[in-house]
């Protein structure tokens, strides 16, 4: 197959006949059609107006590969592209066609799509409207690309990327990968013992960050949906019971569990122990928590132990276990009302010399009964925290 022509976007003549994508102008208000030339013309794309004026489409067209295939002439357009590249791009939702377009314009981008498609995806996601910027970054070394994106750029970060086997059909996957690759917190190192990192792995991390890398965390990856549901239904109660019976190894015991039956036995044993043990709150329970961010009308800080207890009872989870860490300034809890009622846990990080830093990350976002929060909720929480990072705690 001949190599694509890399400069066809600046010419008026093309080898291929364009695939025309038109819109209902009364619904979209787009007074143009899209012209997609095939691989022989470097997948050049234009907006074409009724008066004959044409302008280069410089970014993503936001069409899925499957959508284009369903159109008249769309399959032939897809078939003009090397099949291995199409296969790689299918997992990346509305940026898949954009990634193919970039690959048609650059040898380096084509190599990235073949060998590290997630890296090309992260670049395209950062610059969805500027293919020149994408092409510029593709010319850099792979670690330099990560650094330019503000992400961790070590060799271990690249190895982490290589182990991700997830589709990118949901925004929450993208959010968690960005957070894991934060260069200050390097949370991706939690996954160093995982051979593969699937969508389910990332979902478990979002819901139960403390389970990542534990026996129970690994077990949840292979358990049936019914088994995961049963474990999820009692897990918060087990953590709370371990805290109530003052078992100093409670967290370690829970992390070592590898089945629902074993977790249920632990639950029942601690339930009996709680009936014979009078729970005495820590003497520090009367202290007011010092919090880094004041919150707002929608995201409200938990200010004392009683509020923490109430939050746990209202949301049916074990958040009270974090009391001692909050007193030490290591952890902070907020409650959010909209778009859904959730509890937010923020973790404070430490510098290499052991001193506390002013870096805070989301440790957990829990809806009632430990349900997974919605994409809209994740966006709201992370946007709030990003805005707070510009405010000195």
N, C-alpha and C positions, 0 to 999 in steps of 0.2 A: 504493500500500500504506500502511495506517495505521501510525503510529509505535508502537513497542513501549511497553507500560506499564512504567514503570521501578520501580514500587513494589509489583509483584504479589507479591513474596516475603513481604510482611507481611500479605497478605490470604488469606482462605480460599476465595474465589470466583475462578474463572478462566473465561475464554471457551472455551479449548480443552480437549479431552479428553486427559489425560496419556498419554504413552508409558510403559509400565511395564517396568522392567528388574528381573528377579528373579534370585536366586542360589540355588545348592544349599547350604543352610545346613550340611549335614554336611561340605562341603568348605571353605567360606569362613568359617563361623561368623558370617555377617551375618544378624541376626534382623530384616531389613527388606527392603523393595523400594525402588527408586528411581522417583520420579515426575518425568518430564520434560514440562513444558508447552511449547507451541510458541512461535514468534516473536511471536504476538499477545499472549502473556502474558510477554513479556520473557525467554523461555527459563528461567523459574523452575524450580528443581530442589529436590526434597525427599527425605528419608528418611521412609518411611511404615511404621509398625510394626503388627503384627496387632491391637493394642488400640486402634487409631485415632489414636494419637499421631503427629504429623508434625513434622519439624524441618528447617529450611532447610539445604541443602547449600551451604556458604559458600566452597568451593574447587573444585578440579578433580575431575572424575569419573573421569579416567584412561581414558576410552573413546576409541578412534579413530573418526573420522567414518565410515570404511568399515565398522567393526564395527556401529555403530548402523544404517547403511543395510541391513545384512544381516538385521536383526531384523524381525519382523512389525510393521508400522506405522512402522518406522524411516525408510523412504524418505519417507513423507509428512511426518514431523517435520523431516527435512532440507529437504524442498521448501518448507517454510513460511518458510525463511530466504532473504534475498536471495542470488541465485545467485553474484553476484560476491564476496560475503563468504565463502561456502562454498569457492569456488575458491581464495581467498587463504589460508584456514585449513588446507587439506588438507596442506600441506607440513610441518606442525608436529606430526606424530605424536600423542602422547597429550595434548598441550595444545591441539590444534585446537578441540575442543568447548568447552573452557574459554574460549578466546579469543572464540569466537562468543557464548558466554554473556555475557562482559564487554561485547562490542560491542552486545548487545541492551539493556544497562543504561545505556549512556553514549554520547552523541554524539561526545565526544572519542575514546573508545576505538574507536568505529565508524570514525572518520576515520583513526586509526592503522592499523587493520586494512586499510583500503582503500589507504592511501598508503605506510605504513612498517610492514608487519606484523612485521618482525623486532624492531622496538622494542617493540611490544606483547608479542611472545613473550618478550623478555628480562624484562619486568615480570612477566608471568604465571609465568615460570620461577623468579623470585626469591620470589614469594608465591603458591605453588600452593594454599595452604589458607586464604587471606584475601582474598576478592574486594573487601572494603572498602578495603584497602590498595592493591590494584591500581587501583581506581576513583579513589582519591585521587591517585596518581601520574599517572594519565591526564589529570588536570586541569592538570598543569604543562606548561610549554613543553617541546619535545622535547629540547633541550639540557639543560634542568633535570632531565628524567627520567633521562638518561644520568648526570648528576652525582650524582643521588640513589642510583643503582645502584652508584656507585663506579667508573664507567667514564669514559674520555676523552669530553669533551663539546664538542669544537670542531666547527666546520662541516665540517672535513675528516673528522672521525669519522662524521658523518651521511652524507657522500658515500661513505665506505667502506661503510657499511651498505647504502646504496642499490645498490651494485655486487655485493652477494652474491646469487648465484643458486644456492642449495644447499638440498636438503631437510634436515630436522632429525631424520632417523630414527635417527641414531647420536649417542651422547653425545660422541664425540670432536670432532664439528663444533662443539658448544656450548662445549666446553673451549677449543678453539683461538680461537674468536671472543672469549671472555672475556679470554684472554691477550693477544690482539692489541689489544684496547681498554683495556689497562692504562694508566691516566693517567700513570704514572711512566715507562714505557718507550715508549709510543705506537708499538708495533711495526707497527700497521696502515699506517704511512707507507711500509713496504716495498712496498706494493701500489699506490702512487700511479700507476703506469704501466699498471695492469691495467684494461681497460674492464669486464670482468666477472670475478667471483671465484666459481668453482664448487667443488663438493665435491672434485673432482680437484685444483684449485689448492691448497686447504687441506691435502689429503693430501700433496701434494708438499712444501708448507711444513713439515708435521710431520716428514717423513722427511729432507728436505734443506733446512733453513732458509737455508743460504748461497746456494742457487740462486735464491731469490725475486728477481725483477726482472732476472735475467740472461738472455742469449739461450738458454742451455740450459734454464733454467726455463720460459721461454715455449714452447720447442720441445716439452718434455715434456707440456705441456697439449694439444697438437694431435697428438702422436704416437700411433700405434696401441698397444694394450695389449702386443702382442708386442715392438714397438720399445722401449717403456718398460721392459719386463722385461729385454731385452738390455742396455740402457744401465745399468740398476740392477745387473746382475750384474758389471759390470767397473768401475763408477764409483769404488768405494772403492779398488780396485787402482790406478786412474789417479792419484787423489789421493796415494796412498802412494808411487807411483813418482816423481811430480813432486817430492815431498819428498826422496826418496832421491837423485835426481840433482842436487839443489841448484839447480833451475831457479827463479830468484827470481820469474818470471812464471807459475809453474805454475798457480796458482789462476785467474789471469786467462785463461790459454789454455783451461783446462777450461770456464770460464763462457762462453766465446765459441763453443763447439762447438754445432752445430745438427743433428747426425745421429749415429747409431750408428757409421757407417763412419768419420766424422771422429774420433770418440772412440777408436775401435779403432786408427786410424793413430797417434794421439798415444800411446796405450798401448804400441804396438809400438816406436815410436821411443824412448820412454823406457826400455823394457825392454832394448833394445840398449845404450843409454847407461849403464844401471846396471851392465852386465857389464864395462864398461871404466872405471867410476868407483868408486874405493874410498870407501865412505861413512864419514865421520868424524863421530861424534856431537858435538854442541855441548859445549863445556867445562862448561856448567852442568848436564850430565846427572847429575852426582853430587850435586846439591843436593836436599834434601828439600823437597817442596812444602808451602807454607803454605795450609791449607784453611780455609774459613769455617765449615763445619758438620761435626761429627764423624761423622755418619752413625749407623747402628745395626747390629743383627745381620743385617739384610737388605740395607741400602744402605751400601756400604763405599767410602770415599774412596780414590782412587789417589794414592799418597804420593810416588812418584818416577818417573824416566824409565823404569827397567826394568819397573816395574809397568805403565806406560802402553804400552810395547812389547808386553808379554805380553797385555794386554787387547786390543790390536789384532790380534794373531795368533790369540788364542782366539776372538774374535768376528768375525774376518775383515773388518775395516774399517780406516780410516785415522786413527784417533784420535791416533796419535803426532804428527801434524802440529801439534797444539795445544800441544806442549811449551813453546815460547817464550812463548806467551800465558799459560800456567800459571805459569811462572817470574815473569812480570810482575804476577801477581795479577789478570789479566783473565778467566781461564777456569779451570774446575775440572771434573774428571771423576770420576764415581762408577760403581761397578758394582752392579747389583741382581740378586738371585737369584730372588725370588718376586714375583709369580705366574709370571714367566718371566725368563730370563736376558737382561738388556739393559745397555747402556752409556748413562749419563746425562751430558750436557754442560750445565753451568751457565755462563751469561755474566754478568759483572759490568757494571753500567752506570755511566755518568759523568754528572755534573751539567753544567748549561749552561756553567759557568765552566771546565770541563775537569777538575775534581777528581773523584776516584773517589767513588762513592756506596756505600751499604750495600744497594743493590737488586740482587737476583739473580733471573734468570729462566731457565727451561728453554730451552736452545738446541736440543737434540736428544735423542731417546730412540731408540736403535738396538738392535734385536734382531740375532741372528747373521745374517751375510750381508746386513745392512741391510734386513731385513724390517720391515714396519710393526708396531709393538707393538699389543697388544690394548687394548680399552677398559679392562679391569680394570687393566692395567699403567699406562696413562695416569693413571687415578684414583689409584693407589697413589703414583706419583711426585709428582703435583701436591699430593696431601694431605700427603705428607711435607714438601715444600718449604714449603707454607703453615704447617705446624706449626713449621718451623725459622725462619720469618720473625719469630716472637715471641721467638726467642733471639738475643741480640746476638752477631754474629760476633766 
